[in-house]
Amino acid sequence: MTFKGLGSKLATAAVACGLTVAAATGASAEDKRINWKMASWFPSSLTQLGTLGKNMTVKLERVSGGNIRIKFFEPNALIPAKECFDAVGQGSVDACWSTPGYWYGKEPAMAMFAAVPFGPSAGEYMGWIYYGGGIQLWDELYAKHGLKSVPCGIIAPEASGWFRNEIKTIEDMQGLKMRFFGLGAKVMEKIGVSTQLIAGGDIFPALERGSIDATEYSMPAIDLNLGFYQIAKHYYFPGWHQQSTIFEVLFNLEKWNALSDTQRAQIEITCGDSFREGLAEGEAIQAKALIELKSKGVQIHRWPQEILDTLEEKWNEVAAEDAARDANFKRVWESYSAFRKDYAVWKELGYLN
């Protein structure tokens, strides 16, 4: 064999090897390696709320064979967490781990994609998002702001509040200062509660100082680690304001569109697995946390039906007001409500009450 012939065969083998490696790693020959920075609303150590985001970046690097690397930055390490929406939209930050409920002030309808008071369990919520028209509205609203939001996790029901004193009537909550999230905060304001949206790490000091009287944050396994039981001993269920909570990764829309089809699919599939992780883990870890909280003297309560009925009535008022005030909220609300109406037929037949 001539040297020229050998060189030709080696070159051919090298190209074949390169294509094989690309196929094995899920990367195509034209894919540009991605090294992005992702800000976060939640610390990576925080059960589910933060760990889901951190785990997503690890899984994505594995799924892409190292072709997509997104570095997770702790809250406020890159930018103040509250600036995520604008910073990612402007392209000064590549991505952000968040939940759509934080963007009510930017686009009220986005809160409907995070958690809905007296809303659906995870299966029904995902049904509407992915097969009931929700994701199309989701994409349209974010695109207006130069953003692509990829749904990237869902967690089980939350608790609905830590209080210093037992709550027996709606009147017992009037005048309280309380940390509260999302659309549920607007419901609480309807019954005379003054609400604040405080980051998780700042809640305990606020309770300790007395700048808030009560708080909700998340589910038992998360609340336990934050130590609220040391100050407020009365813990209330169910989490009427967050029966399911969805998380997202925000991307700059231009940067998202510049990715290859393979890269976008790798991100979406990894986030799909994050839904599995979030729901399964969240359901598995609550019982032990509740047992431990009881051992620490926490009194666990279920809201009286009359209080739940009043809160639901106020939620319907909030939804009607927002729909009347904001055309996009109305569109999302109508889509969501129509899906739930139809789903109720299946739910009544297919599930045990």
N, C-alpha and C positions, 0 to 999 in steps of 0.2 A: 504493500500500500504506500502511496506517495505521502509526503508530509502534508501536501495540500489536501489530499483526500482525507487523511486523519484529522486535520484541522476542521474540515467541513463536518465530519461525523461528530467531533467533540462539540462543535458549536450547536449542531442540531440537538445533541443530548442535553446540553446546558439549557437550551430553550425549553425542551420538554420537561426537564427537571424543574425549571422555574414555574412553568404552568402547573405542574403537579403540586408544588409547594403552595402556589396561590390557591389552587382548588382546595387543598387540605386545610388552609387557614381561613377559607371563606372570602379571600380577597381576590379581586380580578387584577389583571396586569395593569389596568389604567387607574386603579384606585389610588388616590393620594393618601398617604399616612396622615392621620388626624391626631393632633396633640392639643386638647382643649382644656380650659379651666372652667370648673363649675362651682359657683357660689352656692350656699345653702342657707335655708331658714333654720335648719335643725342641726345640732351637733351630731357628729358621726357616732358618738357613744350612746345616744338616746334610743332606747328600744323602739324598734319599728320606724318611728318618725324619722330618725336619722340613719339607722342601720340599713333600711331599705335603699336609701340613696347611695350609701357607701358600697353596699353589696352589688348594686346595679353596675357601678363602674368596674368592679372586679370581674363580674360576669361578662360585661361587654368586651373587655380586653381579651378574655379567653375565647369568646365566641368569634371575635374578629381576627384571632391569631396575632394579636398585638397591633393590628392595623388601626384600631380606634382606641385611643387612650384619653380618658377624661379624668382629670385630677380633681378630687373632691376637696374643697376648701371649707373650713369651719365657718360658722356664722360670723360675719363682720371682718373676716380675714382679708377678703378681697375688696368688698364694698359693704356698706350697711345693708342688712338683709332686706329692709323695706325698699331699697333702690333696685332690687333685682329686675323688676318689670321693665323699667326704663333703660337700665344699663344693658340688658340683653337685647332689647328692641333696637337700641342705638349701635349695638355691636361692640361696645367697650368691654363686655364680658361675654364669653362664648355660650354659657348655659347657666341654669339655676335649678336647684332642687327645691320644690315648693308645693303648694296646693292652691288650686284656683280660688279658694275662699278668701285669700288675702287681697284679691284684686277687685273687690266690690267697688272701691272708690274710683277705679279706672274704667270699669265696665261692669255694672251691677249684675248682668246676666251670668257672668263667669262664676259667681258664687253658687249657681245651680249645679255646676259640675264638680263641686267639692263635697258638699253635704247639704241635704234638704231636710228641714224640720218635719217631723212626722213622715219622713220619706221611706224609701224602700230599703230592704236588705240588699246585700251585695249582689246576689244573683239577678234580682229585678233591675237594680241600678245599672249593672253591666249590660243587661238586655236592652235597656233604653239607649245607653251610650253607643253601643256598637251596632245594634240592629233596629233601633227605633228612631233614628234620625238625629240622635244627640251629637255624634262625632262630627257630622257635617256642620251643624251650628257651631260647635266648639271650634273647628278649624277656621270657619269664616270670621268669627269674632276676634280670634287671636291675630289672624292675618291682617286685620285693619291696623294693628299696632306693630306690624313688622315682626311678629312672633310665630313660631311653631311650638305648640305645646303637645307633648306626647304623654298620654295617660300612663302612669308608671307605678301603680300600686294601689291597693285598697285594703282597708283594715276594718275589723269588726266593730260593733257598737261601742260607743264611749259611755262613760258615766256623765251625769248632768250637773254635778256640783258638790263642792265641799263647803260646809257651813259651820260656823262656830256653835250655833244654836239649832235645835230642832225646828224644822219648818212644818207647820201644821195647816197653814192657810196661805192663800196668795198674799194676804195683807202682811204676813210675816216677812215677806221679801221686799216690800215697798220701802224705798229709801236706802237700800243696801248699795254699796259700791262693789262691783263684781267684775272679775276678768271673764270675758265671754267671747266666743269666736263666731264669725260668719253671720249667716242669716238669723241664727238663733239669738244673737245679740239684739237684733231689732225687735224680736218677740219679747225679750226680757225688758226692754225699754218701754214697751207697751203696758207692762204691769207695774211700772214705777221703779225699776232697777236702773241704776246708773252704770253703764258698762264701759270697760276699757279693753283693748286688745293688747295684751302684754306678752312678750316672748317668754317661752318656757322657763329659761334660766332666771328670769327676773320675777317670777311669780312668788316664790317662797319669801324673798326679802320684802316684797310688797305686802304680803300677808303678815309677816313678822312686824313690820313697821306700822301696820294698820292703815296703810294708804288704800287697801282694798279690804272688804269685809268677808268676801267669799270668792271662790274661783271654780271654774271648770277647766279641764285641760285635755285629758285623754282617757284611756282605759285603765283599769286597775294596775296592770303590770307596769305601766309607765308612771302613773301617779304615785305608786308606792316608792319608786326610786327617787322621785322628786321631794318626798318627805312632807307632803301637805298635812298628813295625819298628825304631825307634831303640833299643829296649831288649830286645825279644824277637825273635829271628831265625827261630824255627821256627813255621811257620804250617800248621795242620792242616785237612784236608777228609776226607769231606764233613761238612756241618753236620747231623749226625744228629738234633740236638735241634730244629732249625728248618729243615725242608725248605721250608716256606712260613710267612710271618708276616703276620697280619692286624692292621690298625689300625682305630681307631674314633673317632667323635666321640660323646662323652657329653653328653646333654642332661638337664636337669631334666624329669621326666616330666610334671608339671603344665604347664610352659611348652610342652613339645612338644605336648601335647594341645590347648592353646589356639591353636596355629597352624591356619591353614586347610588344607584338603585339598591345595590348590595349593602352598602353601608347603612342606608336608611332602614332597610329590612332588618339588619342586625340589631339596630337600636330598638326598633318596634318589637321584635321578637324577645329581646332581653327584657324590655319593660313588661311584655306579656307574662314572662316568668315571674317578674316582680309582683304581679297581681296574685299569682299562686302562692308565692312566699308570704306576702302580707296577710292574706286571708287565713291561710292554714296556720301560720305561727300565731297570729292574733287570737284565733279560737283556742289554741292549745295552751296558752300561758296564763289565762285569766283566773282559773280556779285556784291555783296555788297562791297567786297574789291576793285574792280575796281572803283566803284562809289566813295568810300572814297579817293582813290588815286587821282582821278580827282579833287576832292575838295581841295586837298593839292597842286594843281598846276602841277601835273604830266602830261606830254604830252605823250599820248599813240599812238604808231605808228604801222602800219603793214608794214613788209618789202616789198620793191618793188620787183616785180617778177624777174627782172634781177639779183638782189642780191641773191634771193632764188635759181635761176637756177645755179648761179656760185657756191654757197655753196654745192648744190647737186652734181654738177660735181666734186668738190673737195672731197666730201664724197666717191664717187665711186672710185676715185683714192686711197684714204686711204684704203678702203675695199680690193681693188685688191692688194695693196702692202702688207697688213697684211696677206692676204690669200696666197700670194706667199712666204712670209717669215715664216709662222707658220702653220704647218700641221693641228693642232687642230682648229685654227681659220678658215682654209679652210673648214674643215668638217662642222663646225657650220654654216658658211656663206652659204654653198651650201644647207644645210638642210632648213635654213631660207628662202633662195631665192626661192627654189623649192616650198615651202608651199605658199609663197606670190604670185607666178605665178599662181598656181592653184586657190588660194583664190580670185584672181582678177576677175575670171569668175563669182563667186557668188556675190562679192561685186558690180559689175557693174549691175547685174540683181536685186539684193535684196534690195539695198539701194538707197535712193535719193541722187543725186549729190549735 
